[in-house]
Amino acid sequence: RAKDAMAYIAACLLLYTLQTMIAYIPSYRVKLESSLGILINVMKPTSVGTVMIRSNDPNDAPLIDTQYLSEEHDLDTLVKATKIAREIVNAEPLSDIVDKEILFGEVDDDERQAIKKRCSPYHHSTGTCSGCLDDQLRLKGIGRLRIADASSLPFHPRVPTNASSMAVGARCASLIAAHLALQQEEGTNGGKEK
């Protein structure tokens, strides 16, 4: 948790520094205004990580093994996408205005290794609880606990996880409402089924 807090503080300081540089250093602002960024990602990763309980102490952080790019298919996808991005930038009209590639422009080692070193996640994890839930989003073995967020998704959607999480939340609400309505109906009928 301390690492997360430090990372957050560092990100805030970096953002503040960049905003200050953009606002007060005209040459820096011009460099940022004249740059082009291309974000490449794997929309349907095949690499699967794990989240496991470390101990019976609820204060212990879980054991997380992300396994990023552990499947060759994911790395192959990034290599192909990088090649396509370069083809787009090297074609007119972009080739007329782009001087050089910054991040991967001068790669000494194997491109696959360079991508592995430089890639990072979007932090939109999904599916961490999907194997532990029944079809009613209930956590197996624990009564009256449902999971209604992206961790319940059995796969990573090709859309932002916010919309998917909202859909799961709405579905969970309807499941709970139906369950409560059934309980009330059984209560008014003396617990007898129709």
N, C-alpha and C positions, 0 to 999 in steps of 0.2 A: 504494500500500500504506500509505503514511503517512496518507493521507486516511481509509482504512478504519479504521486504528488509532485515529485521533483521533475518528472517529464512534463507535467502540465505547466509548472512554473517556468521551465526552460522554454517551452513553446510560446508562452505568453511574453516572455522577455524577447524572444526572437521576433515575434510579431510586432511588439512595440518598437524594437530597434529598426525593423524594416519600414514601418510606418513613419518613423522619425526621419530616416534617411530619404524616403520618398518625398516627404514634405519639405525638408530643408536643404537637400543637396540636388540641385537641378541636373547635374551630369548623371547622377544615379537614376533619377526619374526617367531621363531620356533612354538610358540603357534598358530599364524595365519596360518602357513603352515600346521599344523597338525589338523586343524579343518574342519568340514564338515557342510555345510549349505543346507537346503532344503527349497525352497520357494513354498508355497502353495497359490493358488489363485482360485477365482471363475470366470471361463471364460465367463459364460453367467449369470450375476447377474439378479435377478428378482426385487431387491430393486430399487426403482426409487426416485430420489430426485427432487428438484425444484430450479429454478433460477427465481427470480422475481425482477421487478424494484422497488427500494426503494422509489423513488420520481421522480419528473420531473426535478431534477437537474442532469445533466449528470456526474457531478463530484462525486456524491454519489455512493458508492460501491453497487452492487446488493445484494439482500437478497438470500443467498445460504443455502439450507437445503439438505445436502447430503443423509440423510437417509440410511447410510451404515448399512447393516445387519438388516434392518427393516423387511424384509421377512424371515420367518423361514427357507425357502428352502435354502437361501444363507448360513445361519449359519450351517444348517444340512450338507451342502456340505463341509464346512471347517472342521467340526467335523469328518466326514467320511474320508476326505483326510488326516487329521492329524493321524488318526488311521492307514491308509494304509502306510503313511510315516514311522511310528514307526515299522510296520511289516517289511518293507523293511530294515530298519536300524538294526533291531534285528535279521535278517536272515544272514546266512553266505554268503559271506565273510566279509560283513561290521561289523557284530557283533564281529568279532575277533579284529577289530581295533578301534571301537568306545567305549570309556569308559563310557560316560554319556551324557544325554540330558541336554542342558544348559537352553534354554528358557522356555520350558514347563516341565522340569524335576521334579521340586518341586512345583507343583501347590497345594495350600492349598484349594482354593475354587473350585467351579464347573468349569469343563473344558470349558463349553460353555461361562461362564463369563470371564474365562482367555483368551479365543480366542477373545472375544469382546474387552477386554482391550488392547490386544497386536496387533491386526490387524491394518493395515494401507492401504490406497489406493495406486494404482500405479500412480495416477494423470493423467490418460488417459481418461478424461471425454469425453463422446460422447452424442449426441442427445439433447443438450441444446437448439437448435433452430429447431429441426426437425418438431415440430408441428406448427411452424410459417412460413414454406416454402411451395411454390407450387411445382409442378413436374419439374419446370425449375430452381429450386434452388433460386427463387426470394422470398424476404421477403414480405409477404402479407401486403398490404397497403402502401408500400413504393416503389415507382417506381425506376427502375434502380439500385437496390441493390440486389446482390446475395451473398449467403453464401456458401463458397467452402472449408470447412474444416471438422474436425471430429464432430463438433457441428451439422452438417446437417444430420448425420447418424441416422436413426430411431432406431438403436439397436447397442449394443457394439459388434464389430467383434471379432472373435476368433484368430485374428492375431494382430500384432502390429498396432497401429492406424496410424502410419506414412504411410504405404502402402495404407491403405484405404483412408487417406486424399489426397494422391497423385492421386488416382483414381478419387476421387470426384473433385479435381482441374482440372484434364484432361477433365472430363465430362462437367464441367462448362465452360471451354474454348471452347469446341466444341459447346455447346449451344449458347454461345455468338457469335462465328464465324458464326453459322447458322443464327442467328438473324440478324447480320450485312449484311450477303450475301442477305437475304430476303429484307432488307431495301434498299440495293443498287439496287436490281432487280426491286423493286417497283418504285424507283426513276428514273430508266432508261425507264420504261414503262409508265411514266406519272402518277404513283401511281395507275395504273389499275391492278387488279388481273388477272392472266391468267386463 
